């Protein structure tokens, strides 16, 4: 399995939330490949304090970072075009993450499932 970690999951790992750590340990045990994108990196650093940077960098070293390109931009725009009127709380970042998950054929681990109503992406059941 190949799993993309949403920002909220990364934050929960950094906060050492027991349920999130337990799921992470199970994924590692099962040799799941773990992915993030520059969007997740930016969102995590946006809310971080300087004394947390070293721990964040260490955590990010365990992930493969996927590239964002024009195809992802197009797919994100099409998602926004389709869902924005019905789902006002979905951000551009979430559309970009959904497009990334779709185009890289990844499973999305998120605690904000309402931000991902797309029927062509798979959400990790935890």
N, C-alpha and C positions, 0 to 999 in steps of 0.2 A: 504494500500500500504506500501511496505517496500523499502526504498530508501537508496542506498549507495552513499555517498558524495565523489567525487574525490577531489584530493588535490587542484586543481584550484578553486573549489567552496568554500572550506574552506578558502582559501586565500582571496577570494572576500568577504566572510562574515567578516573576520578579518579587511579588508580594508573598510568595511561598504559600499560596492557598492550597490546603491539604487535598481537596478533590482534584484540582488541576494537576498538582504534582503526581498524584496517584495515576491519573490518566497518562501523563507524560511518561512515567516509569513503565507503564504497560506498553506504550507505543515503542519505547526504546527496546524493551525486552523482545518485542515482536519484530525488531529491526526495520521499523518504518522509516522511510526517507522523509526528512523534514525540510519544509520550504517556507521562505518569507519573501517579501518584495521590498523595494526601496520605499514604498508607501508605508509599510509597517515600521520600518526603521525610522522614518521621519516622524511618524506619529508617536513612537515611544520616546525618542529624544525630545520631542516638543514638550512633553510633560515631565521630563526627568530633571533631577537635581545633579549638579556637577559631581557630587560625591557618589553618584550611582553609575556614572559612565563606565567605569572599569567592569563592574558586574554585568552591565548591559552588553558591552563588547564581548565579554567571555561567553555569555549566553548566545549571542548572534553567531559566534564562531562554529556552533554546532549545526547551523542551517545552511542550506544552499539558497543563495539569493537569485531569484529569477528576474530576467530582464523585462522591462516594459517597452513596448514598441508601438508602431502605428496600428498594427492589427488589434492590439489590446485597446488602444484608444478608440478605434472604430467600434469594437464590440461593447465597450463601456458606454459609449454614446448611444448605441442602439438600445442597450438596457435602460438607460436614463430616459430615452424617448418613449419606451414602452411602459415603464413603471413609475415615473416621477409624479404623474397626476394622482395615482392611487396611493402611493407610498411617499409621503412628504418628508419623512425622517431619514431617508436613504441619502447619504452624502456621495459626492463625486468619488471620494476615496473608496467607498464601498462598491460602487459600480466598477471601478478599476480593479479592485480585488476580485470581484465576481468574474470579470472578464479574464483575468489572469488564471484563476482556478479553472475556468472553462477551457481556455486555449492550451493550457499546460496539462490538462486532464488530471487534475488534482482533486483531493477530497478536502473540503474546507472545515476546519475546526474553529468554531466561533460560539460565543455565548449570546450573540445578538442575531439570532436566527430570523427575526422579523426584518432585518436589513437585507436579507437574501431570499426574496420570494421567487427567484428565477427557477424555472422548472428544468433547466439543463445543467445545473450544477449539483453535486452531491455534498451533503453536509455530514460531518462525522457525528454519529450517534453516541453520546456519552451519558 
